[in-house]
Amino acid sequence: MNSTIFLTETRLQKNPNTKTTYIQEDQTSKEITSADTLKFFRRLGGTESAQRSYTCAGYVAGYVVTKLTSTSPDRQNKTVREFKFI
């Protein structure tokens, strides 16, 4: 059974007027076949958090990563990647 994975990537930049809010720079969507690993991003020095959810899309059924949030080492940029399994 073939499944399609769509990635929505949102890039954010830290709001200079506050400590905890970000301003959206751009948002892109694309179809992918595989996802990068958490270890790769953590080795770069930033932080990486994964949100997992249950899915029911063929071979990817079960408890899988549906949202990755990456923050740069200087904490000025954040990227949110959301995965939609079809």
N, C-alpha and C positions, 0 to 999 in steps of 0.2 A: 504494500500500500504506500503510495507516495503522499508525502505531506509537504506543505509549503510553510516556510517560516518568514514572516515579515518583521523587519527591524525598523523601529522608529527611533531616531537619534536626535536628542535635543541638547544643544550646546548653550550653556549659561555662563555669565560672567558676574563676579561678585559686585554687588551694589556698593559704591564707595561711601554712601551715606549711612549704611547700617553694618552690623557685624554678621548677621545671619541670613540675609536675603540675597537672591541672585536675579539678574535680568536676563531674559531669553535673547540669545543672539540669532540663532537659526534652528530650523528643524528639517530633517530629511527622513525619507522613508525609502527602503529598498528591500528586495527579496534576497535572502541569503540561504546558504546551505549548511554552514557551521558557525559556531560562536567561539570567540577567543576565551582563554581561560583566565580565571581570577589571579592565578599565580603570576602571570605575565605582567598584569597591571600593578600588582603589589610590589614586584621587583623594581618598578620604575620609581618608587618612593611615595606615590600617592596613596589614597585610600580607595578601596573598592568594596562596595556592599552589594549583596545579591538578595533579591526577594524571590522566593520560590512559591509556586502555586500548583495546584493539581490541574492537569490538562487531560483531554481525551482525544487527542489527534493521532491516531494510528500508532506508529512505532515510538513516538515520543510521549505516549500516555504515561501518566503518573506525575510525580512531584518533581518539577523541573524549574530552572531559572526562567522567570518571566520579565524581570527588570534588574538591570545593573546600573549602579550609580557610581561613577568615577570622579574623584576630586584630585586636582593637581597637587603636587608637593607643596607649592606655595599657597594653596587654598584659594586662589583667585579665579580658577575656572572649574566648572563642573559639567560632566556629560552624563545624561540619563539615556540609557538604551532600553527600550521596551520591546519584547518579543511577543508576537502574536502567532499562534500555531493554528493552521487551517488544514 
